[in-house]
Amino acid sequence: MKAICATDLSAASEATIENETCLASLGRIGVEEIHLVTVIPSNVHAGMPGIDFEERREQALARYRRVIDNAGFDTEAHVVRGTPHRRINGIADTIGASLTVVGSRGQSPLENRVIGSTARNLARTTVVPLLVNRIEREADAPAVVREHLFQRLLYATDFSENADRTFEAFSYLRHATQEATLVHVETPTDPGLPEDEDPNARLESLAAQLEDWGIETRTVVRQGDPAAEILAAEVEYEPTTILVGSRGRSRLRRLLLGSVSEDIVARADGNVMLVPPNRMA
């Protein structure tokens, strides 16, 4: 499995790359090859006053490669120019990546760096599963908030086709997962199931599959606004990562994800993994 690790050379992205526990978690789910991607925005030039991007970039990438090599991964680096999320998506598609990883400090208005806006844009446009690794918001030398990326997963589902596709990610995540919470949010205006179907029964069926793999599993049905209830469940159950599809059942309302996914990426306390729809669908 190949993974993209996007970096803007900020402290936030460095925390993701240099955390040994996070790297070990990627190894456990089958990642063997990591591609470092640095995108230079089109409006940034090496000759700008007071800026030595080239030297700083080369030193940082060399350090990152040593860390990743020492963790046992094959490593390649890509330095490209353009719009960050478009170039990251393009490289992921070209190399056949199975995962894109980006560090983000979340919604702090003081930390609206390139990687922050890139995380939000990738949440809307990613072509492969996207892992947003949450970094401490208020620190000069920030650390990752929750190191064990896939140890405790909160899987949110509206029982749509892409939610089912997202559940299939457990086929590889299970090698690093000990506990899972399966959550469905009912909304009065756009229910996710026909009236004669029981969401608890659907969740229990999914839970049985995970328990066969030795994953301790709970099921939860909540009512209300999807983003608010998913985030409330995160506070209650403290997962290391929220796992959710990037499109929901209703195209017009984008019930589970779309605008909701952007809200979760911005406001979640911990990590978020988004799984996009199959591009052939």
ChimeraX attribute file (.defattr): number of C-alpha atoms within 10 A of each C-alpha:
attribute: neighborCount
match mode: 1-to-1
recipient: residues
	/A:1	14
	/A:2	20
	/A:3	25
	/A:4	28
	/A:5	22
	/A:6	26
	/A:7	25
	/A:8	23
	/A:9	19
	/A:10	13
	/A:11	19
	/A:12	29
	/A:13	26
	/A:14	23
	/A:15	23
	/A:16	28
	/A:17	24
	/A:18	19
	/A:19	15
	/A:20	16
	/A:21	16
	/A:22	20
	/A:23	22
	/A:24	18
	/A:25	20
	/A:26	24
	/A:27	18
	/A:28	17
	/A:29	19
	/A:30	16
	/A:31	20
	/A:32	15
	/A:33	20
	/A:34	25
	/A:35	23
	/A:36	22
	/A:37	22
	/A:38	21
	/A:39	22
	/A:40	19
	/A:41	14
	/A:42	11
	/A:43	8
	/A:44	12
	/A:45	13
	/A:46	12
	/A:47	10
	/A:48	9
	/A:49	7
	/A:50	7
	/A:51	12
	/A:52	12
	/A:53	15
	/A:54	12
	/A:55	10
	/A:56	11
	/A:57	15
	/A:58	12
	/A:59	11
	/A:60	16
	/A:61	21
	/A:62	11
	/A:63	15
	/A:64	20
	/A:65	21
	/A:66	12
	/A:67	18
	/A:68	22
	/A:69	15
	/A:70	11
	/A:71	15
	/A:72	13
	/A:73	20
	/A:74	15
	/A:75	18
	/A:76	15
	/A:77	16
	/A:78	14
	/A:79	13
	/A:80	16
	/A:81	13
	/A:82	14
	/A:83	15
	/A:84	26
	/A:85	22
	/A:86	16
	/A:87	18
	/A:88	26
	/A:89	18
	/A:90	14
	/A:91	16
	/A:92	23
	/A:93	14
	/A:94	9
	/A:95	12
	/A:96	14
	/A:97	21
	/A:98	17
	/A:99	23
	/A:100	25
	/A:101	23
	/A:102	23
	/A:103	28
	/A:104	32
	/A:105	31
	/A:106	27
	/A:107	17
	/A:108	13
	/A:109	10
	/A:110	9
	/A:111	16
	/A:112	14
	/A:113	14
	/A:114	18
	/A:115	25
	/A:116	23
	/A:117	18
	/A:118	22
	/A:119	28
	/A:120	22
	/A:121	15
	/A:122	24
	/A:123	30
	/A:124	19
	/A:125	16
	/A:126	25
	/A:127	22
	/A:128	23
	/A:129	25
	/A:130	25
	/A:131	26
	/A:132	28
	/A:133	29
	/A:134	30
	/A:135	26
	/A:136	19
	/A:137	19
	/A:138	11
	/A:139	10
	/A:140	9
	/A:141	10
	/A:142	17
	/A:143	21
	/A:144	27
	/A:145	19
	/A:146	21
	/A:147	23
	/A:148	20
	/A:149	29
	/A:150	29
	/A:151	20
	/A:152	22
	/A:153	29
	/A:154	27
	/A:155	23
	/A:156	26
	/A:157	27
	/A:158	26
	/A:159	19
	/A:160	18
	/A:161	16
	/A:162	22
	/A:163	25
	/A:164	15
	/A:165	17
	/A:166	23
	/A:167	21
	/A:168	12
	/A:169	14
	/A:170	21
	/A:171	11
	/A:172	13
	/A:173	20
	/A:174	20
	/A:175	18
	/A:176	22
	/A:177	24
	/A:178	18
	/A:179	20
	/A:180	27
	/A:181	23
	/A:182	22
	/A:183	22
	/A:184	24
	/A:185	23
	/A:186	19
	/A:187	14
	/A:188	9
	/A:189	7
	/A:190	11
	/A:191	14
	/A:192	22
	/A:193	15
	/A:194	8
	/A:195	8
	/A:196	6
	/A:197	10
	/A:198	10
	/A:199	22
	/A:200	15
	/A:201	11
	/A:202	14
	/A:203	20
	/A:204	16
	/A:205	11
	/A:206	16
	/A:207	19
	/A:208	14
	/A:209	13
	/A:210	21
	/A:211	15
	/A:212	9
	/A:213	14
	/A:214	14
	/A:215	20
	/A:216	16
	/A:217	20
	/A:218	15
	/A:219	19
	/A:220	15
	/A:221	14
	/A:222	15
	/A:223	12
	/A:224	13
	/A:225	15
	/A:226	23
	/A:227	22
	/A:228	16
	/A:229	19
	/A:230	26
	/A:231	18
	/A:232	14
	/A:233	20
	/A:234	20
	/A:235	13
	/A:236	9
	/A:237	13
	/A:238	18
	/A:239	26
	/A:240	25
	/A:241	28
	/A:242	30
	/A:243	29
	/A:244	29
	/A:245	27
	/A:246	27
	/A:247	25
	/A:248	25
	/A:249	21
	/A:250	15
	/A:251	11
	/A:252	7
	/A:253	13
	/A:254	15
	/A:255	24
	/A:256	29
	/A:257	28
	/A:258	18
	/A:259	16
	/A:260	21
	/A:261	26
	/A:262	18
	/A:263	17
	/A:264	25
	/A:265	25
	/A:266	22
	/A:267	16
	/A:268	20
	/A:269	23
	/A:270	27
	/A:271	28
	/A:272	26
	/A:273	28
	/A:274	27
	/A:275	26
	/A:276	23
	/A:277	20
	/A:278	11
	/A:279	7
	/A:280	4
	/A:281	6
